Amino acid sequence: MCGIFGYSGTKECNDMIFEGLKRLEYRGYDSWGIAILGKDQIYQYKDIGEIKEHDAFKKLPKGTVGIGHTRWATHGGVTKINTHPHISTRGDFTLVQNGIVENFAELKEKLIKKGVKFISQTDTEVIVRLIEEELDKMSLKEAIIHVFKKLEGRNTVAVLSHKDRKIYALRNGSPLVAGIAKDGIYLASDTLSFSPATNKAVLLENYDMVEIDGKDIEIFNILENRKKKVEIKELKYQYNKIEKGKFDHFMIKEIVDQKETLLFATNYTEKDLEPLVEEIKKGKKVYLVGAGTAGFAAGQTAYFLRNIANIDAQEIKSYEFKSYLPIVKKGDIVIAFSQSGETADTIEAIEQMKEKGCKVASIVNMHATAMSMLSDFEYYTNSGPEICVASTKVFTAQCAWGYLLAMSVVGKYRTAKKNIKEVSKEIVKLFTEKSFKNIKDISNYMVKKDSAFILGKGENAFIALEGALKIKEISYKHVEGFAAGELKHGVIALIEKGTVVFGIIPSKESEDSADLISAMEQVKTRGAFTVGIGSKDFSKMEVFDRYVETPQVGNISSISNAIPFQLISYFLSVKLGNNVDRPRNLAKSVTVK
């Protein structure tokens, strides 16, 4: 949610900042703005909606220092006035912010009582007015530090100063990294945005203040009151282009990418996994945390650890983790799941576990993130940029990594690698014209339906939940996933003629297949339109109106069962005319609670 991009150096930066913001689009935004440092003043451009090169933007004077921002509205509506950057009354500095100032109402009320006037509804403007209030008593740098210490919540601010001709930035909780290049210094919410220019990054910690002057950078920790050494990390992965290629949308490209990304995520040797495997074998409780799709990947991994490795593994939504703290013990393990590595709720859960003396592992897609920095054991899905807001390839990649981990605990690493390779080869069958036609027919049937239900059990219980979320996110249809056993305990009351019900059917060797078939028979007799997803063993049964066969490979078949729901979501949304890659009200990186 929200994104910051800044530059100071020798190159003209107007277009550079524009492109940087474009690379931050995937995080989610509803408005955007850019500030350029001119000779006599700061020049700004703001707009709502999509990032486009309008004439007014093109007319901005060129400069070599500037900051940009993509806003996701939290305080105040989607208007140009509320859009960042927010400039000071005298025009001597301008400011952008990510995060939420949790005590902004209290701070704003005090300023209003002093006669301070506000022109926007944002919590960000409160920061600007507080800094202005201090400038008669101290320097801009000192004022920024003084005010930042007053802010409650997870926040990052970046300030462009006309007088100093510098950029100052501070972070606490909300992400911020600096990129080091020959031509200058980049400042951004993630490394992806400046990846074409450099793969050298400085990872900023909480309460680090960065001061950028031309091509020079200094870091100062405001809590420890000390200057820090600039430690440059060379990133392994650098992404020069983000393109859809032959595909109409990023979502369908990323779905098809899974034939490769399953292998990328599990490109770890036994030695790579050994430190975490040994920690798990010590017999402590393992907590797996995440939110949204990452939360379901955590749940799927917990299933693998319990049922493959007999490990005491508990999945917990990261935003509910606080309620489990009373039973957490020193030496327990937490494995955190996130695409961005910056999910606020999950970071908070990690911090709480570390305070309890627990070991932390993380599996994320983005490199150089807060979650990785907090982890004792860091792992990456290496899926490449996932631009569509709805996660597809990272979900299955995290599940595959979880499967590899569980199998490694019981000494079956090689078998796991073989099975994952087989799945990646077999899922290509889901991407044929014949398969797409079958799935499109199912999607077309759903166009005029208000709701649908997905039933799963055992290894497919979390796949049912994720499948429902995927269709909800992109199609805006009401879809719910349930463990099949819940059907007779209330869900069946919602079934009527034409209701779409999916059943995820494992192979006939599974004890769960009979229960799923029975559940589908029950909804069929009540008029449901039934769709089977899974083993070809049952594809010809009359209980199903439609069936999508998926590859059933060993004890990892559940991962391939997720893909038809991704495709149904995609084709349904295209048919409905929705914005597939940027669904309404959703953000890719949920960096605020």
WOCOR-V360442 format. One record per backbone hydrogen bond with DSSP energy under -1.0 kcal/mol. CO is the residue of the C=O (numbers start at 1). NH is the residue of the N-H. If there is no record, write none. Layout:
{{CO & NH} {CO & NH}}
This chain:
{{3 & 70} {4 & 189} {5 & 68} {6 & 187} {7 & 66} {8 & 185} {13 & 17} {14 & 18} {15 & 19} {16 & 20} {17 & 21} {18 & 22} {19 & 23} {21 & 24} {22 & 25} {24 & 27} {25 & 28} {28 & 2} {30 & 49} {31 & 71} {32 & 47} {33 & 69} {34 & 45} {35 & 67} {36 & 43} {41 & 38} {43 & 36} {45 & 34} {47 & 32} {52 & 54} {54 & 58} {55 & 59} {57 & 60} {63 & 13} {64 & 9} {65 & 37} {66 & 7} {67 & 35} {68 & 5} {69 & 33} {70 & 3} {71 & 30} {71 & 31} {77 & 79} {86 & 95} {88 & 91} {92 & 162} {93 & 88} {94 & 160} {95 & 86} {96 & 158} {98 & 156} {100 & 102} {101 & 104} {103 & 107} {104 & 108} {105 & 109} {106 & 110} {107 & 111} {108 & 112} {109 & 113} {111 & 116} {112 & 115} {124 & 128} {125 & 129} {126 & 130} {127 & 131} {128 & 132} {129 & 133} {131 & 134} {134 & 137} {134 & 138} {139 & 143} {140 & 144} {141 & 145} {142 & 146} {143 & 147} {144 & 148} {145 & 149} {147 & 150} {148 & 151} {152 & 102} {154 & 100} {155 & 172} {156 & 98} {157 & 170} {158 & 96} {159 & 168} {160 & 94} {166 & 161} {167 & 212} {168 & 159} {169 & 210} {170 & 157} {171 & 207} {172 & 155} {172 & 174} {176 & 204} {177 & 188} {178 & 202} {179 & 186} {183 & 10} {184 & 181} {185 & 8} {186 & 179} {187 & 6} {188 & 177} {194 & 197} {194 & 198} {199 & 235} {200 & 180} {201 & 233} {202 & 178} {205 & 208} {207 & 222} {208 & 171} {209 & 220} {210 & 169} {211 & 218} {212 & 167} {213 & 216} {216 & 213} {218 & 211} {219 & 228} {220 & 209} {221 & 225} {221 & 226} {226 & 221} {229 & 231} {233 & 201} {244 & 247} {249 & 253} {250 & 254} {251 & 255} {252 & 256} {253 & 257} {255 & 258} {256 & 259} {257 & 260} {257 & 261} {258 & 262} {260 & 263} {260 & 264} {261 & 265} {264 & 267} {266 & 268} {269 & 273} {270 & 274} {273 & 277} {274 & 278} {275 & 279} {276 & 280} {277 & 281} {280 & 283} {285 & 333} {286 & 314} {287 & 335} {288 & 316} {289 & 337} {290 & 318} {291 & 294} {292 & 296} {293 & 297} {294 & 298} {295 & 299} {296 & 300} {297 & 301} {298 & 302} {299 & 303} {300 & 304} {301 & 305} {302 & 306} {303 & 307} {304 & 308} {305 & 311} {311 & 313} {312 & 286} {314 & 288} {316 & 290} {317 & 320} {318 & 321} {320 & 323} {321 & 324} {322 & 325} {324 & 327} {325 & 328} {329 & 332} {332 & 359} {333 & 287} {334 & 361} {335 & 289} {336 & 363} {339 & 365} {339 & 366} {341 & 371} {343 & 347} {344 & 348} {345 & 349} {346 & 350} {347 & 351} {348 & 352} {349 & 353} {350 & 354} {351 & 355} {353 & 358} {354 & 357} {357 & 331} {359 & 334} {360 & 376} {360 & 377} {361 & 336} {362 & 379} {363 & 338} {364 & 381} {369 & 373} {370 & 374} {372 & 375} {377 & 362} {379 & 364} {392 & 396} {393 & 397} {394 & 398} {395 & 399} {396 & 400} {397 & 401} {398 & 402} {399 & 403} {400 & 404} {401 & 405} {402 & 406} {403 & 407} {404 & 408} {405 & 409} {407 & 412} {408 & 411} {412 & 416} {413 & 417} {414 & 418} {415 & 419} {416 & 420} {417 & 421} {418 & 422} {419 & 423} {420 & 424} {421 & 425} {422 & 426} {423 & 427} {426 & 429} {427 & 430} {428 & 431} {432 & 436} {433 & 437} {434 & 438} {435 & 439} {436 & 440} {437 & 441} {438 & 442} {439 & 443} {440 & 444} {441 & 445} {442 & 446} {446 & 449} {450 & 478} {452 & 480} {453 & 502} {454 & 482} {455 & 504} {456 & 484} {457 & 460} {458 & 461} {460 & 464} {461 & 465} {462 & 466} {463 & 467} {464 & 468} {465 & 469} {466 & 470} {467 & 471} {468 & 472} {469 & 473} {470 & 474} {471 & 475} {472 & 476} {478 & 452} {480 & 454} {482 & 456} {483 & 486} {484 & 487} {486 & 489} {486 & 491} {487 & 492} {490 & 493} {491 & 494} {492 & 495} {496 & 499} {499 & 529} {500 & 453} {501 & 531} {502 & 455} {503 & 533} {505 & 535} {507 & 510} {512 & 516} {513 & 517} {514 & 518} {515 & 519} {516 & 520} {517 & 521} {518 & 522} {519 & 523} {520 & 524} {521 & 525} {523 & 528} {524 & 527} {527 & 498} {529 & 501} {530 & 545} {530 & 546} {531 & 503} {532 & 548} {533 & 505} {534 & 550} {535 & 538} {536 & 539} {538 & 541} {541 & 544} {546 & 532} {548 & 534} {553 & 556} {556 & 559} {557 & 561} {559 & 562} {562 & 566} {563 & 567} {564 & 568} {565 & 569} {566 & 570} {567 & 571} {568 & 572} {569 & 573} {570 & 574} {571 & 575} {572 & 576} {573 & 578} {578 & 580} {581 & 389} {583 & 586} {589 & 591} {590 & 344}}
